[in-house]
Amino acid sequence: MLGLIVFILIAAIAVFIALLGLPGAFVIVVGALLYNLITWSLAISWKLLAILAALAILAEVLEAFVMVYGAKLGGVSKYGTFGTVAGAIVGGLLLSAVMPIVGTIIGVFLGAILGAFLAEYAHTHHAGKAWKAAVTALIGRGLVSVVKLVIVVVQIGLVLTAI
């Protein structure tokens, strides 16, 4: 029972982290390992652990692909891409303190837009290009967050099925 409680708490943290666009899928792998250690069993097999790890790696590869490809399509510089990521993290954390969960989601998206705009504007000194970067960042960040969240939910389902 303790192992299940710990895993559920870790899964909740992983969902939150995935919403921020961070590697929550790797947190699920750690949670599955902890479950096995706490229960002193191999309820979650090595094969399933490998699948969970592969899904976590896939989430990060997809994020890199979306960010790089999306930035190229939208004409976003590396500064705008950095601003997107930094803004999403800061915005998510700031609004989480004000309004947990919903604030986190809103903060991630608002932070990504603002971060991309400010970084791209500081780089180009052109509001039109900066706004285009912000819109591209919003679309990319949204896509990345959804993909990571879906992968984390699939991982949680696989673990709970195995337990």
N, C-alpha and C positions, 0 to 999 in steps of 0.2 A: 504494500500500500504506500509506503514512504517513497519508493522508487517512482511510482505513478504520479504522486503529488509533485515530486521534484521535477519530473519530466514535463508535467503540465505547466508549472511555473516557468521553466526554461522555454517551453514552446510559446508562452505568452510574450516573453522577452524577445524571442526570435521574430515573432510577428511584428512587434513594435519596431525592432531594428530593421526588418525588411521594408516597412513603410517609410523609413528614413532613407531607403536606398542603400543601406549598409549590408554587409554579408551575414544576414540572419540565418541563411541556410547552413552555414558552418556551425552556428550555435545549436542547431538541431542535431548535428552529428555529435557534438559534445554532450548534449542532453541524452542521446541514445546510449553513448558510452557510459555516462553516469548511471543511467538506469541499470545497465548490466552490472556495474560495480556495486551499486546499492543493493540490488536483489541477489547478487552473487550468482548470476545465471547468464546464460547466453540466449535469453528470450529473443533478443535482437541479434540475429546471426551475423557472422563476419561478412557474408554475402550481402545482407541488407545494409550493413554499415558501409560497405564499398559502394552500393547503389546510392546511399544518402550522400556520401562524399562526392561521387560523380555528379549528382544533381547540384551540389553546392558549387562545384567547379564550373558546371554549365551556367549557373546563374551569373557568376562573375564574368565568364567569357561573353555571355550575351550582353551584359551591361557594357563591357568595353566596346563591343561591336556597335551597339546602339549609340553610345556616346560619340565614338569616332566617326561612324558613318553619318549619323544625324548632324554632327557638327560640320562635316564636309558639305552635306546637302544644304545646310542653312547658312553656310559661309561664316561659321563661328570660329574664332581664333582659339588658341590654347588658353588664353586668358579668360575668355568667355566660358569655356568648359570648366576651368578651375573655379570661376565665380559661381557657376551653377551648382557644383558639388558643395563648395563651402557654404553658399547661401542656403542650400537645402538642409544641411546639417544644423547650421545656426538657427534658421527659422523653425525647424522642427523642435529643437531643444527649447527655444524661447517660448513658443506657443504651447509646448507641452506643460510648462510650469503654470500657465494661465488656465488652460483647458485640456486636460489629459485626453489622449487618443484623437478626438476630433481636432483639437488644436495642433496636434502633431502633424496630422495629414495636411491641414490647411497651411501650417508653417513650412512644411517641406516644399509645397508648391509655390507659395509666395516667396519664400527664401530663394528658391531656384531661379524664379523670374528676376527678382531684385538683384541677386548675386550676378547673374549673367549680364543683366543690363549695365550694372555699375562697372563690372570688370571690362566689358567690351567697350563701354563709353570711355573709360579711363585709357584704354589702349588706342581707340580710333578717334576719339573726340567727335564722333558722328552719331547723333541720336537715332537716326533711321537704321543704321547698321546695328546699333546697340539694341534697339527694339526688336529687330529681326532675330538677333541672337537670343533675346529673352523669350520670344515665342517658341523658337526652336528648342530652347532649354526646357520650357514647360512641357512640350510634347514629349521630348526625350525622357525627362525625369518621370513623367506620368507612366510612360511605357515601361521604363526600368522598374519602377515601384510595383506596377501590376505584375510583371513577369516574376520578380523576386517573391512577391507575396504568394503567387500561385505555386511556385516551387516549394516554398516553406509549408504551405497548406498540404501539398501532395506528400511531402516528407512526414509531416505530422500524421497524416492518414496512414502511411505505410508503417510507421512505428506503432501507432495505436492498434492497427490490425495484427501486428506481430505479438503484441503484449497480450 
